[in-house]
């Protein structure tokens, strides 16, 4: 029987108003008493989010970058010190299995991944080492992650940080067209890796914001997340991950045939949409709630939250063939869709 991942209780749960999450988020706060205010302060770049429930791995050794390059969807051969990338590990059939946020310090590649996923990722990577000069370690017990809006790479003397590539999309053209008006253009985010015993010191006097605040801003930016927008059959094209996590011109890796085939044919079975949900309900429908077009079920909600200006917003996976002009229904509430992945 697989042992449940350890849950580290953050010292920030001792801050005034802190309300702990559940499950893998039980060790961190979902809010500190005022989620809307926390969201506004976070958006202004003044707050910090406790992500110390995320898993942290290290990959060391002279072959680390070429090895990770061969295993993942991303081009990593030219990754320099303090540079960061987003990469995925796919199944042989091209389904998303792991999401890796990578930053290299010149000697070691640091990886943050979803809460509770670190040991499974370490085990799989260890099986793939063969005779290469690499060492993989799960260092979650010693290192923690803080999230904050920040667009600059970490410089010498600053803590090591993974910078989300999402805001770099401005002016680009991808498989789905120009992205100048993509909401991700306003999303500026990084994950700072700090010693776990020094977590409170790293936060300092900055006000903390809870997971609810960070989730609302992520949803507003159309930013996919592993375990939220993915399930056992998700392919990268369905959730718009071609933009930042897949290099279409690199060599062979597991699952590449599916990526190339669907990219060339342009027909993923499902597509991610952004929803503005009717705000008349007092309780938000939970993730997993069916999305309907009339009486027909066309998909399900993957993430949902309350935005401080837009009200209830959500991401959902729906059938590719669903009419983009149709107003959908979520738990009886109308939900206007905005196309993310073109049908």
Secondary structure, 3 states (H helix, E strand, C coil): CCCCCCCCCCHHHHCCCCEECCHHHCCCEEECCCHHHHHHHHHCCCEEEECCCCEEEEEECCCHHHHHHHHCCCCCCCCCCCCEEEEEEECCCCCEEEEEEEEECCCEEEEEECCCCHHHHHHHHHHCCCCCCCEEEECCCCEEEEEECCCCCCCCCCCCEEECHHHHHCCCEECCEECCCCHHHHCCCEEEEEEHHHHHHHHCCCEEECHHHHHHHHHHCCCCCCCCCCCCCCCHHHHCHHHCCCCCCCCCCCCHHHHHHHHHHCCCCEEEEEEEECCCCCCCCCCCCEEEECCEEEEEEEEEEEECCCEEEEEEEEECCCCCCCCEEECCEEEEEEECCCC
